[in-house]
Amino acid sequence: MSKIVILGGGESGAGAAVLAHKQGHSVFLSDTGRLRDKHREWLTGNGIKFEEGGPHTMDLLLMADEVVKSPGIPDNAPAVQALRERNIPIISEIEFAGRYNRAKTVCITGSNGKTTTTSLIYHMMQKAGLNVGLAGNIGDSFAYQVANCNYDYYVLELSSFQLDGIYEFKPDIAILLNITPDHLDRYDYRMQNYVNSKFRITRNLRADDCFIFCSDDEVTVAQLKQIVLRAQQLPFSQRTSEGQMGWLAPDTHTIVLDYMRQTLEIPVEQLSLKGKHNIYNSMAAGLAGQVLNIRKEVIREALSDFSGVEHRLEFVERINNVVYINDSKATNVNSAWYALESMNTPVVWIVGGTDKGNDYSELLELVHQKVKAIVCLGIDNSKIRAAFSPLGLPIFETQSAREAVAQSQALAAPGDTVLLSPCCASFDLFKNYEDRGRQFKTAVKELPR
């Protein structure tokens, strides 16, 4: 019986504690914050020892044979550093749950589009009648489901923080959508460290596994040239058909998927998800469906009737002929770029939050073309002001969702779009991006008509 310490008591940590307990380990969970009622009930219902709302009891942490660390806790946290000094192994919930998982896994990572693509593949697999669970950076804890469910498949959204803690975990189908600068504050502001983190999804792939990736992404392609990969490689592209398993036919504006000579063609206009970035997401999902041997008709139907993801270019309401869009999940420059690129009307842009080392210069041309006014939503907006002031746009400061929405309504004219696409993390004013998105939607619904 091993002594397992769980560091962090959120969805990931509480789920790992339940699985460890069911596997006969001695378990202790420690969180400096307060646990949600649901997670506290998981622990007390299983007789698992835990502490919350105070400093970690280091004597108990340092007795661990192994530590499962929640992804939100950085490696430079004092408790983590103390554990490393004692050479106590630290892993992620994904790694821990993978030891006991017997289901096949489809794992998706990337800087942008993870949640949408994960949800789309899950939708497709459900539509195909497969016994499938949804977990990782979305849905219920992977470990909790491994402990309590009996799925044949899991679709897992994996962040770089979750991938940092895997060593033996292996997907059956690994999908890498793209790599653009994000979370650089967690990676010593070195892009290569972040790239290495994303590529951990490939580290244990075997010859009979599949690696689906975007060959238009220069960072991904450059890294592939530096490593040896045994898995089947399934590239997709909007620029070329040569050597691709998925591509965009420019003459018919149709995506073509061609795995194992099972060709499927779908006109872009039939895709439920709009925008250039969602063509990529749909290609990745469609190829995964082909690898899973899902019937063409089901893949086509899933790609055409998927309803999208909350907080990702989510239509909220049209008020006085002004459209309000919730893209709170856009927490980096590339996500905001895709959101702005997909806009076809003048934009009042709500942006701001906790900066993660953003380079806003990539957005200047799009903002010049699309945006009529900027509404900052954050405690410190100086970097945003410095980046966009030269464009001569009106820039306003707000510090709550309600204030930002009211200011945006005052600026918007009929035919405009108010777009919350913050480009930043949410933790300065909100619990997380979901909280930010929901407060935005509530504020929109309360606007005078």
C-alpha positions as CSV (number, residue, x, y, z in Angstrom):
1,M,0.0,0.0,0.0
2,S,1.5,3.3,-1.1
3,K,1.1,6.6,0.6
4,I,-0.5,9.0,-1.9
5,V,-0.7,12.7,-1.3
6,I,-3.1,14.8,-3.4
7,L,-2.0,18.4,-3.8
8,G,-5.1,20.4,-4.6
9,G,-8.7,19.5,-4.0
10,G,-10.6,20.6,-7.1
11,E,-12.2,18.4,-9.7
12,S,-8.8,16.8,-10.6
13,G,-7.5,16.3,-7.1
14,A,-10.7,15.1,-5.5
15,G,-11.2,12.6,-8.3
16,A,-7.6,11.3,-7.9
17,A,-8.2,10.9,-4.2
18,V,-11.3,8.8,-4.7
19,L,-9.5,6.6,-7.3
20,A,-6.4,6.2,-5.0
21,H,-8.6,5.2,-2.1
22,K,-10.5,2.6,-4.2
23,Q,-7.2,1.1,-5.4
24,G,-6.2,0.5,-1.7
25,H,-3.7,3.3,-1.2
26,S,-3.4,5.4,1.9
27,V,-4.6,8.8,0.8
28,F,-4.2,12.4,2.2
29,L,-5.4,15.5,0.3
30,S,-4.3,19.0,1.0
31,D,-5.6,22.3,-0.3
32,T,-4.9,25.8,0.9
33,G,-8.3,27.0,-0.4
34,R,-11.8,25.9,0.5
35,L,-13.2,22.8,-1.2
36,R,-16.5,22.8,-3.1
37,D,-19.2,20.9,-1.3
38,K,-19.3,18.2,-4.0
39,H,-15.6,17.4,-3.6
40,R,-15.8,17.5,0.2
41,E,-18.6,15.0,0.0
42,W,-16.5,12.7,-2.2
43,L,-13.8,12.7,0.4
44,T,-15.9,12.3,3.5
45,G,-18.1,9.7,1.8
46,N,-15.0,7.6,1.2
47,G,-13.3,8.2,4.6
48,I,-10.4,10.1,2.9
49,K,-8.3,12.3,5.2
50,F,-7.9,15.9,4.0
51,E,-7.2,19.5,5.1
52,E,-8.4,22.7,3.5
53,G,-8.3,26.5,4.0
54,G,-4.9,26.7,5.6
55,P,-1.2,26.1,5.0
56,H,-0.1,22.6,3.8
57,T,1.0,20.4,6.7
58,M,4.4,19.7,5.2
59,D,5.3,16.8,7.5
60,L,2.3,14.9,6.1
61,L,3.2,15.9,2.5
62,L,6.8,14.8,2.8
63,M,5.7,11.3,4.0
64,A,4.3,10.6,0.6
65,D,5.5,7.8,-1.7
66,E,4.0,9.7,-4.6
67,V,2.2,13.0,-5.1
68,V,-0.6,13.7,-7.5
69,K,-0.5,17.5,-8.2
70,S,-3.5,19.5,-9.6
71,P,-2.6,21.2,-12.9
72,G,-3.2,24.7,-11.6
73,I,-0.4,24.5,-9.0
74,P,2.8,25.8,-10.5
75,D,6.2,24.0,-10.2
76,N,7.6,26.9,-8.3
77,A,5.1,26.7,-5.4
78,P,7.0,26.2,-2.2
79,A,5.3,22.9,-1.4
80,V,6.2,21.5,-4.8
81,Q,9.8,22.6,-4.4
82,A,10.0,21.0,-1.0
83,L,8.7,17.7,-2.5
84,R,11.2,17.8,-5.3
85,E,14.1,18.4,-2.9
86,R,13.1,15.1,-1.3
87,N,12.9,13.4,-4.7
88,I,9.3,12.5,-4.1
89,P,7.7,11.7,-7.5
90,I,5.0,14.2,-8.6
91,I,2.6,13.2,-11.3
92,S,-0.7,14.5,-12.8
93,E,-4.2,13.1,-12.4
94,I,-4.1,12.0,-16.0
95,E,-1.0,9.9,-15.4
96,F,-2.4,8.4,-12.2
97,A,-5.8,7.6,-13.7
98,G,-4.1,6.1,-16.8
99,R,-2.6,3.4,-14.7
100,Y,-6.0,2.0,-13.9
101,N,-7.9,2.9,-17.2
102,R,-8.7,0.0,-19.5
103,A,-10.7,2.1,-22.0
104,K,-9.3,3.5,-25.3
105,T,-8.4,7.2,-25.2
106,V,-8.7,10.0,-27.8
107,C,-6.6,12.9,-26.4
108,I,-6.7,16.4,-27.7
109,T,-4.2,19.3,-27.0
110,G,-3.2,22.5,-28.6
111,S,-3.1,26.2,-27.7
112,N,-6.6,26.8,-29.2
113,G,-9.6,24.8,-30.1
114,K,-9.1,22.0,-27.6
115,T,-12.5,22.3,-25.9
116,T,-14.4,22.7,-29.2
117,T,-12.7,19.7,-30.8
118,T,-12.9,17.5,-27.8
119,S,-16.7,18.3,-27.4
120,L,-17.2,17.7,-31.1
121,I,-15.5,14.3,-31.1
122,Y,-17.5,13.3,-27.9
123,H,-20.7,14.4,-29.7
124,M,-19.7,12.3,-32.7
125,M,-18.9,9.2,-30.7
126,Q,-22.1,9.5,-28.7
127,K,-24.0,9.8,-32.0
128,A,-22.2,6.6,-33.2
129,G,-23.6,4.8,-30.1
130,L,-20.2,4.3,-28.5
131,N,-19.9,3.9,-24.7
132,V,-17.8,7.1,-24.1
133,G,-16.8,9.4,-21.3
134,L,-15.6,13.0,-21.5
135,A,-12.8,14.2,-19.2
136,G,-9.5,15.9,-18.7
137,N,-9.7,19.7,-18.8
138,I,-13.4,19.4,-19.4
139,G,-16.3,17.5,-17.8
140,D,-15.9,15.3,-14.7
141,S,-12.5,14.2,-13.4
142,F,-10.9,11.4,-15.4
143,A,-9.8,9.7,-12.3
144,Y,-13.2,9.8,-10.7
145,Q,-14.7,8.3,-13.8
146,V,-12.1,5.6,-14.0
147,A,-13.0,4.8,-10.3
148,N,-16.7,4.7,-10.8
149,C,-17.6,4.2,-14.5
150,N,-17.2,1.5,-17.1
151,Y,-16.6,3.3,-20.4
152,D,-15.1,1.7,-23.5
153,Y,-13.7,5.1,-24.6
154,Y,-12.6,8.4,-23.2
155,V,-12.2,11.7,-25.0
156,L,-9.7,13.8,-23.0
157,E,-8.9,17.4,-23.4
158,L,-5.4,17.9,-22.1
159,S,-3.8,21.2,-21.2
160,S,0.0,21.7,-21.2
161,F,-0.2,21.7,-17.4
162,Q,-1.7,18.3,-17.4
163,L,0.8,17.0,-19.9
164,D,3.7,18.2,-17.8
165,G,2.8,15.5,-15.3
166,I,2.6,12.5,-17.6
167,Y,5.3,9.9,-18.0
168,E,3.8,6.5,-19.0
169,F,0.3,7.6,-20.0
170,K,-0.4,6.8,-23.7
171,P,-3.3,7.9,-25.9
172,D,-4.6,5.6,-28.6
173,I,-5.4,8.7,-30.8
174,A,-3.4,11.9,-30.1
175,I,-4.5,15.2,-31.6
176,L,-2.3,18.3,-31.7
177,L,-4.3,21.2,-33.1
178,N,-1.7,24.0,-33.0
179,I,1.0,25.6,-30.9
180,T,1.0,29.4,-30.4
181,P,2.4,31.4,-27.5
182,D,0.4,30.8,-24.3
183,H,1.1,30.4,-20.6
184,L,4.6,31.5,-21.1
185,D,4.6,32.8,-17.6
186,R,4.6,29.1,-16.5
187,Y,7.4,28.2,-18.9
188,D,10.1,30.7,-18.0
189,Y,9.0,32.8,-21.0
190,R,10.7,30.3,-23.3
191,M,8.5,29.1,-26.2
192,Q,10.5,25.9,-26.6
193,N,9.6,24.9,-23.1
194,Y,5.9,25.3,-24.0
195,V,6.4,23.4,-27.3
196,N,8.1,20.5,-25.4
197,S,5.2,20.4,-23.0
198,K,2.6,20.1,-25.8
199,F,4.6,17.3,-27.5
200,R,4.5,15.2,-24.4
201,I,1.2,13.9,-25.8
202,T,3.3,11.9,-28.3
203,R,6.0,10.6,-26.0
204,N,4.6,7.0,-25.6
205,L,2.8,6.5,-28.9
206,R,3.3,3.2,-30.6
207,A,3.3,2.1,-34.2
208,D,-0.4,1.2,-34.0
209,D,-1.4,4.5,-32.5
210,C,-2.4,7.6,-34.5
211,F,-1.1,11.2,-34.3
212,I,-3.4,13.7,-36.0
213,F,-1.9,17.2,-36.5
214,C,-2.2,20.4,-38.4
215,S,0.6,20.6,-41.1
216,D,-0.1,24.3,-41.6
217,D,1.2,25.0,-38.0
218,E,4.8,25.8,-38.5
219,V,5.8,25.3,-34.9
220,T,4.3,21.8,-34.9
221,V,6.0,20.8,-38.2
222,A,9.4,22.1,-37.1
223,Q,9.2,20.1,-33.8
224,L,8.2,17.0,-35.7
225,K,11.5,17.2,-37.6
226,Q,13.4,17.1,-34.3
227,I,11.9,13.9,-32.9
228,V,11.4,10.3,-33.8
229,L,7.7,9.4,-33.8
230,R,6.6,5.8,-34.3
231,A,2.8,6.4,-34.6
232,Q,0.9,6.7,-37.8
233,Q,0.9,10.4,-38.8
234,L,-2.3,11.9,-40.1
235,P,-1.7,15.5,-41.2
236,F,-4.5,18.0,-42.2
237,S,-4.2,21.3,-44.0
238,Q,-6.2,24.2,-45.6
239,R,-3.2,25.1,-47.8
240,T,-2.4,21.9,-49.7
241,S,-3.7,18.4,-50.4
242,E,-0.3,16.9,-51.0
243,G,0.6,14.3,-48.4
244,Q,-2.5,15.1,-46.3
245,M,-5.2,12.9,-44.8
246,G,-7.5,15.9,-44.5
247,W,-7.5,19.0,-46.7
248,L,-9.7,21.9,-48.0
249,A,-10.5,21.7,-51.7
250,P,-10.4,25.4,-52.8
251,D,-12.4,25.0,-56.0
252,T,-15.5,23.4,-54.2
253,H,-14.8,24.8,-50.7
254,T,-15.1,21.3,-49.4
255,I,-13.2,19.5,-46.7
256,V,-11.9,16.1,-47.8
257,L,-11.0,13.4,-45.3
258,D,-9.1,10.4,-46.6
259,Y,-7.9,7.8,-44.1
260,M,-7.3,4.2,-45.2
261,R,-8.9,5.1,-48.6
262,Q,-12.2,5.8,-47.0
263,T,-12.9,9.2,-48.6
264,L,-15.4,11.6,-47.1
265,E,-16.3,15.0,-48.5
266,I,-18.2,17.7,-46.7
267,P,-18.9,21.2,-48.0
268,V,-17.7,23.9,-45.6
269,E,-21.2,25.5,-45.7
270,Q,-22.6,22.3,-44.1
271,L,-20.3,22.5,-41.1
272,S,-22.1,23.8,-38.0
273,L,-19.0,25.6,-36.7
274,K,-18.1,28.6,-38.7
275,G,-14.8,30.4,-39.2
276,K,-11.4,29.3,-40.6
277,H,-10.2,27.9,-37.2
278,N,-13.3,25.7,-37.0
279,I,-12.5,24.2,-40.4
280,Y,-9.3,22.9,-38.8
281,N,-11.2,21.7,-35.7
282,S,-13.7,19.9,-37.9
283,M,-11.0,18.2,-39.9
284,A,-9.3,16.9,-36.8
285,A,-12.6,15.6,-35.4
286,G,-13.5,14.0,-38.7
287,L,-10.2,12.2,-39.0
288,A,-10.6,10.9,-35.5
289,G,-14.0,9.6,-36.5
290,Q,-12.5,7.8,-39.5
291,V,-9.8,6.2,-37.3
292,L,-12.5,5.0,-34.9
293,N,-14.3,3.5,-37.9
294,I,-17.4,5.6,-37.4
295,R,-19.7,5.5,-40.4
296,K,-19.4,8.3,-42.9
297,E,-23.1,9.3,-42.4
298,V,-22.5,9.7,-38.7
299,I,-19.4,11.8,-39.1
300,R,-21.1,14.0,-41.6
301,E,-24.2,14.5,-39.4
302,A,-22.1,15.2,-36.3
303,L,-20.0,17.9,-38.1
304,S,-23.2,19.5,-39.3
305,D,-25.4,19.5,-36.2
306,F,-22.9,20.1,-33.3
307,S,-24.2,23.1,-31.3
308,G,-20.9,24.4,-30.1
309,V,-19.3,25.1,-26.7
310,E,-20.2,27.5,-24.0
311,H,-17.9,30.5,-23.8
312,R,-16.4,29.9,-27.3
313,L,-17.8,32.4,-29.8
314,E,-21.2,31.8,-28.1
315,F,-24.1,33.9,-29.4
316,V,-25.7,35.4,-26.3
317,E,-28.4,37.8,-27.6
318,R,-29.3,40.4,-30.2
319,I,-30.5,43.7,-28.6
320,N,-31.5,46.7,-30.6
321,N,-29.8,45.0,-33.6
322,V,-26.5,44.7,-31.7
323,V,-25.1,41.1,-31.4
324,Y,-23.4,40.1,-28.2
325,I,-20.8,37.3,-28.4
326,N,-19.3,35.5,-25.4
327,D,-15.8,34.2,-26.3
328,S,-14.5,34.2,-22.7
329,K,-12.5,31.1,-23.4
330,A,-10.2,33.2,-25.6
331,T,-7.4,33.5,-23.1
332,N,-4.5,34.1,-25.5
333,V,-3.6,36.2,-28.5
334,N,-4.2,33.4,-31.1
335,S,-7.8,32.7,-29.8
336,A,-8.7,36.4,-29.9
337,W,-7.2,36.6,-33.4
338,Y,-9.5,33.8,-34.7
339,A,-12.5,35.5,-33.0
340,L,-11.8,38.9,-34.6
341,E,-11.0,37.2,-37.9
342,S,-14.5,35.7,-38.0
343,M,-16.3,39.0,-37.4
344,N,-18.1,40.6,-40.3
345,T,-19.5,43.7,-38.6
346,P,-17.9,46.6,-36.7
347,V,-16.8,45.3,-33.3
348,V,-16.8,46.8,-29.8
349,W,-14.1,44.6,-28.3
350,I,-14.0,43.7,-24.6
351,V,-10.5,42.7,-23.8
352,G,-8.2,42.3,-20.7
353,G,-7.5,40.3,-17.6
354,T,-4.3,38.7,-16.3
355,D,-1.6,39.0,-19.0
356,K,0.3,35.8,-19.7
357,G,3.2,37.3,-21.6
358,N,1.1,38.3,-24.6
359,D,2.5,39.9,-27.8
360,Y,-0.4,42.1,-29.0
361,S,1.3,43.2,-32.1
362,E,-0.1,40.1,-33.9
363,L,-3.5,41.6,-33.5
364,L,-2.9,45.2,-34.7
365,E,-3.9,44.8,-38.3
366,L,-7.1,42.9,-37.4
367,V,-8.0,45.4,-34.8
368,H,-7.4,48.2,-37.2
369,Q,-9.7,46.5,-39.7
370,K,-12.5,45.2,-37.5
371,V,-12.7,47.2,-34.2
372,K,-14.4,50.5,-33.6
373,A,-13.8,50.8,-29.8
374,I,-12.0,48.9,-27.1
375,V,-13.4,48.2,-23.6
376,C,-10.8,47.0,-21.2
377,L,-12.0,44.6,-18.5
378,G,-9.2,44.1,-16.0
379,I,-7.3,45.5,-13.1
380,D,-4.2,46.5,-15.0
381,N,-4.8,47.4,-18.7
382,S,-1.6,49.4,-19.3
383,K,-0.1,46.9,-21.7
384,I,-3.3,46.8,-23.8
385,R,-3.5,50.6,-23.9
386,A,0.2,50.8,-24.9
387,A,-0.4,48.2,-27.7
388,F,-3.5,49.7,-29.2
389,S,-3.5,53.4,-28.5
390,P,-1.4,54.1,-31.7
391,L,-4.5,53.0,-33.7
392,G,-6.4,56.0,-32.4
393,L,-9.4,53.9,-31.2
394,P,-11.4,55.0,-28.2
395,I,-10.3,52.9,-25.2
396,F,-12.3,52.7,-22.0
397,E,-11.5,51.2,-18.6
398,T,-14.0,48.9,-16.7
399,Q,-13.6,46.5,-13.8
400,S,-16.7,44.4,-13.8
401,A,-18.7,42.5,-16.4
402,R,-21.7,44.7,-15.8
403,E,-19.7,47.9,-16.3
404,A,-18.0,46.5,-19.4
405,V,-21.3,45.5,-21.0
406,A,-23.0,48.8,-20.2
407,Q,-20.1,50.7,-21.7
408,S,-20.2,48.5,-24.8
409,Q,-23.9,49.1,-25.3
410,A,-23.3,52.8,-25.1
411,L,-20.6,52.5,-27.9
412,A,-22.4,50.1,-30.2
413,A,-24.6,51.1,-33.1
414,P,-27.3,48.9,-34.8
415,G,-25.5,46.4,-36.9
416,D,-22.4,46.2,-34.6
417,T,-21.1,43.3,-32.6
418,V,-20.0,43.4,-28.9
419,L,-17.3,40.7,-28.6
420,L,-16.0,39.5,-25.3
421,S,-12.7,37.9,-26.4
422,P,-10.4,38.8,-23.5
423,C,-7.0,37.6,-24.8
424,C,-6.0,37.1,-21.1
425,A,-6.6,34.9,-18.2
426,S,-9.5,35.8,-15.9
427,F,-8.1,35.5,-12.4
428,D,-7.7,39.2,-11.6
429,L,-11.5,39.8,-11.4
430,F,-13.1,36.4,-11.8
431,K,-12.9,32.8,-10.5
432,N,-12.1,31.5,-14.0
433,Y,-13.1,32.0,-17.6
434,E,-16.4,30.3,-17.1
435,D,-17.3,32.7,-14.3
436,R,-16.3,35.6,-16.5
437,G,-18.4,34.4,-19.4
438,R,-21.4,33.7,-17.2
439,Q,-21.2,37.2,-15.6
440,F,-21.0,38.7,-19.1
441,K,-24.1,36.8,-20.3
442,T,-26.0,37.8,-17.1
443,A,-25.1,41.4,-17.7
444,V,-26.2,41.3,-21.3
445,K,-29.5,39.8,-20.4
446,E,-30.1,42.6,-17.9
447,L,-29.5,45.4,-20.4
448,P,-32.3,47.8,-21.1
449,R,-34.1,47.2,-24.4
